[in-house]
């Protein structure tokens, strides 16, 4: 059983509350638009495993350090992680094929800055976009997500609201 923290679209923003919210996590997954490698280094100081993909704003060391996609298994749950993914019924081009090829039961993406958790009945997987945790973009609320992966069981999903984002 693993507790997973999910974050996206930090755009170089670090909030000390990330440490508090992710302190009891076994892993943190960053779904892109990291911005600064410092964000990843700080996450690595609080959790043993950080998995991340680069986003469309990532460049330099961040872009060189992380792939566009990750496909991996946690417990007995196949996971597919990318930045630009869309959502059930409106996946980005090529994403449906990647989800099928990876046999994903959990799909995590970012990019939209919109918190969205949906079950895709057609592909039999849970889709999670944790929204945006940074101070750049059009979102109204900064958010994180946590969930427990226990074998093939996904449970105890928690949405963490960090407060209003004002442009």
N, C-alpha and C positions, 0 to 999 in steps of 0.2 A: 504494500500500500504506500503510495506516494502522494504528498500534497504538492500541488503545482501552482505557481504564481504566473500569471500571464499579463504581459504589458506590451504596448505598442505606441508608436508615434510620440516618442519622448522629445524628438527634435533638440537634443543636447540638454534637455531639462533634467535636473536631479532634484528630487523632493525627498527630504529626510524621512518622510512618512513611508516611502518605499521600503526602507529598512524595517520599520516596525511591522508593516503589513506582510512582508515576505519572510520575516524572521523564522516562522514555523514551517517554511516550505523546504522541500527536498530539492526542488529544481525551480528555475524561473525561465520562461520562454519569452523572448522578445520578438515580436512580429514585424520588425523593420521600422525604418525611419528613426534610427538610433541617434544619429547626429554626431555625437562625440564618443570616442572610445572610452572616455571617463565613465560614462553611464554603465557600460558593461563591466569595467573594472570595479566599480562600486557594488554592482550586483554580485559579482564574484566574491566580494569580501563578506557577503552575508549568507550566500547559499552555496552548496558544494558544486552544483551543476547549473550552468547557464547555456541555454541553446538559443541561437539567434540567427536571423536572416537579415540581409541588407534590404533597405527600402529604396524608393526612387530618389530620395534626397541624400542618401548616403554616398560619400566619396572618400578618397584618400585611404587611410588605414582601415576605416570601418568597411568600406567597399571591398578592400583586399582581404579582410579577415573573415568575412561571412559570405555564404552562398546565397543565391536567390531563393532556393528552396531547401527544405530538410524533410526527409522521410525517415522515420525511426519508430521503434516500438518501446512503449513504457508499460511495464507489467506485461499484460497480454493485449494491449491496445495499440494498434497501428495508428500513427499520427502523421499528418502532413501539415507542414508549416511553411507559409510564404507571406509576402507582404501584400501584393495586389491579388486578391482572390475572389472578390464578389461575395455572393451569398446564394443559398439554395434558390434555384430557378433563374438566377442571374449571375452565374459564375463568369469570371474573366476568361478570355479565350485560352483554351488548352488546359484549364484547371480541372474540368470534369474528367478528362483522359488521365491526368496525373493522379486524381483521387482514386479512380478505378485501378490504375496500374499499381498504386501503393496499397490497395485494399484498406485505405484509411477508415477508421471508425470515429476519429476525431480530427477535425480540420480547423486550424487556427490561422487567421490572417489579420491584417490591419488595414491601413491606407485610408479608409473612409472617414475616420475619426468618429464613427458612429458605433456605439455599443450595440452589439446584436448577438443574441444567442438563439439559435434555431435548430430544430431537428430536421434533417433532410430525409424524408421517408423514401424517396426514390433511390438514394444511394446508401441509406441506412447508416447515417453518421451524424454526429453532433458538430455543428458549425459554431465557432466562437470568434467574434471580433471583440477584443476588450475595449474598444474605443481608443481615445487618445489620452496619454498621461502628461503630455507636455503643454507648453504655453503658446504653441504656434498652430494656427489653423482656425477652423470655423466652428468647432464644437462648443457647446454651451457648458458641459460638465466634463471634468477630468476623471477618468475611471481606470480601474484595474479589475482583474478577475482572478479568483482562486477556485480550484476544484481538487477533488480527491480522485485519483485513479487507483482502483483496487482490482487487479486482474483485468477483466474486461468491463468492469463496472465503473461508471462515471457518476460521482455523486457529490453532494455538499458544495454545489457551485455557489459562490459568493461574489456579488458585485460590490466593489468598494468605490464609493464616491469621494473624490478628493476635494470637491468644491467647484464652484462656478468658475468658468473661464470667461473673462471679459476682454474683448479686443480693444 
